[in-house]
Amino acid sequence: MFDTMVITKAVAAFCGALLIFLLGTWAADELYKPRNHAAAPAFVVDTGMDDDMDDAEPVEELTFAELYEAADPGAGASLWSQCRACHAIEDGRNGVGPHLYGIVNRDVGSVDGFNYSGALDQAGDVWTPEILSAFLEAPSSVAPGTSMNYRGMSSAADRANLIAYMEAESQ
């Protein structure tokens, strides 16, 4: 049933149909192209939006200290779910990671009973809000070789809210 001649006819029919389709598309493009297709538009509709955004005033970036002052611990409560899988906020209760009770302004690597990887030596002496923020943004850049497997939190406002939440829960 499927000999060489049948397969050759099928391939030829497919190629012929493709050729007719391509030639038809080319002919339609040539026939229905306006004569002045390269000319400038006759009029422009003003939508009220500028195409050139260079005239816009630059948005002032807040420093992390300013974000931390205005941080909302309530907003940080929903972000805590990302940390809860490995850490606890209760004092003395370690999980996969050390407990984070009193983490703000606590000595780095100072939780008793937790075996640290040794990579935190490069993070600094004390977990200040700024160092915590940098660590939460990209843990492996602050402490290369850390065993903390977390991809990071890109939003500075979210990091400030989370740190404020951990500080509020530690009191």
DALINCOR-V515379 format. One line per field, one symbol per residue. phi: phi as a letter, one per 20 degrees, with the letter a starting at -180 (. if undefined). psi: psi as a letter, one per 40 degrees, with the letter a starting at -180 (. if undefined). burial: # if it has 24 or more other ideal C-beta (glycine too) atoms within 12 Angstrom, else .. Layout:
phi = ???
psi = ???
burial = ???
//
This chain:
phi = .deffffffffffffffffffffffffffffdeffdfeffffbceeendffeefffffffeefffffffefdffffffffffeffdcceffndedfdffdfmffmeffmdffndeffnfffefpecffgffffffffbgfeecgnfefecfocffffffffffffffffed
psi = dgaddddddddddddddddddddddddddddehidfdeiiidihhheehhdhedeihihhhiiddddddeihddddddedddddddiieihegibdiiiehfdhfiihfehhehhieeeededadigidddddddddgdeddgheiehgheihdhdddddddddddddee.
burial = ...............................................................#..##..#.#..#..##..#...###.......#####.##.#.##.#........#..#...###########.#..##..#.#....#..############.#..
//
